[in-house]
């Protein structure tokens, strides 16, 4: 069976999606205490790349999309097998991430969680997530894009119509990163529409069947 490797978003565990452990999905685990996206990718080259011997694709949400993208570029640099497709959701196109952001305080992390989950989310619950989410959020903000040629890999992008953190032009800009076809599909919901909109998973499975047939 073909496989779709899922890359967790900031603060998520290896079981970040309820469907992440069901075929054809499996979940990538990031190294503990990594400080940069580059460190994560270097670890994945050692631990995951040697296992990529059958047709596969990558899916990443938010921070996970950026890591999946950079891992794909690293595979290309090393001359290793490439994914048949890159599926990304709720993520700014990497070439727009050219600024080194200031380090986040705990209050910055909390406000980021408010934007992601909505102002109606319980404050106590969000405050409890700060320690879990903060290290990954800081890692992600340190990322700065380095120019390389676009990928010879089709890219399918998914976004939330009410996502306050990723505007539509930032999703559309992913088209610049592929030579083999780009599609964008939007769903009702905010940044976490992948967990909350029941139409998303069937749409993702349909895209997988198109680009990664059995």
Secondary structure by P-SEA (a helix, b strand, c coil): cbbbbbbbccccccccccccccccbbbbbcccccccaaaaaaaaaacccccccccbbbbbcaaaaaaaaaaaaaaaaaccccccbbbbcccccccccccccccccaaaaaaaaaaaacccccaaaaaaacccccaaaaaaaabbbbbcccccbbbbbbbbccccccccccccccccccccbbbbbbbcccccccccccccaaaaaaaaaacccc
